[in-house]
């Protein structure tokens, strides 16, 4: 649980991380994470810097993982962010 100010500070830290990873406005970052607070912080951070996110379903198998509407709408992801707990 975060206060608004704590959440803002964490979003800005994640935004800085995305910038350091080379994400720029208009880019797509693929997120392969389980549902969590950190997942939402990354979504907000990407939005904060003008990037979008492509959600990958961590519980699906094979080619069904990447949600087709994300790849069709947003294009090829520039980076891939995953949690160590998610199987590849």
C-alpha positions in Angstrom: 0.0 0.0 0.0 1.4 3.4 -1.0 0.4 6.9 -0.3 -0.1 9.1 -3.4 3.3 10.7 -2.8 5.1 7.3 -2.3 3.5 6.0 -5.5 4.5 9.1 -7.4 8.1 8.8 -6.1 8.2 5.1 -7.1 6.7 5.8 -10.5 9.4 8.4 -11.1 12.1 5.9 -10.1 10.7 3.3 -12.5 10.5 6.0 -15.2 14.2 6.7 -14.7 14.9 3.0 -15.0 13.1 2.8 -18.3 14.9 5.9 -19.6 18.2 4.2 -18.6 17.1 1.1 -20.5 16.7 3.3 -23.6 13.0 3.7 -23.6 11.9 6.9 -25.3 8.5 8.6 -26.0 6.6 6.4 -28.5 8.5 3.2 -27.7 6.8 0.0 -26.5 8.0 -1.9 -23.4 6.8 -5.5 -23.1 5.9 -6.4 -19.5 6.1 -10.1 -18.5 5.2 -9.9 -14.9 2.6 -11.3 -12.5 -0.1 -9.0 -11.3 1.4 -6.8 -8.6 1.8 -3.3 -7.5 5.2 -3.1 -9.3 3.4 -4.1 -12.5 1.1 -1.1 -12.3 4.0 1.2 -11.3 5.8 0.2 -14.5 2.7 0.8 -16.6 2.4 4.3 -15.0 6.1 4.9 -15.4 6.0 4.1 -19.1 3.0 6.4 -19.5 4.9 9.1 -17.6 7.7 9.1 -20.2 5.4 8.8 -23.2 5.9 5.1 -23.9 3.3 2.4 -24.0 3.3 -1.2 -22.6 2.5 -4.5 -24.2 1.2 -6.9 -21.6 2.4 -10.5 -21.8 0.2 -13.1 -20.2 2.6 -14.9 -17.8 0.2 -17.8 -17.2 -0.3 -18.8 -20.9 1.9 -21.2 -22.9 3.7 -20.7 -26.2 2.6 -18.2 -28.8 -0.5 -17.2 -26.9 1.4 -15.3 -24.3 1.7 -12.0 -26.2 -1.6 -10.4 -26.5 -2.2 -9.9 -30.2 -4.1 -6.6 -29.8 -1.0 -5.1 -28.1 1.5 -6.1 -30.8 -0.9 -5.2 -33.6 -1.7 -1.8 -32.1 1.6 -0.8 -30.7 4.3 -2.5 -32.8 7.4 -4.4 -31.8 8.6 -3.9 -28.2 11.9 -2.0 -27.8 12.6 -3.8 -24.5 11.4 -6.8 -22.5 10.9 -6.6 -18.7 10.2 -9.7 -16.8 10.2 -10.9 -13.2 12.6 -13.6 -12.2 9.5 -15.5 -10.8 7.9 -15.7 -14.3 8.9 -18.7 -16.4 10.1 -18.1 -19.9 
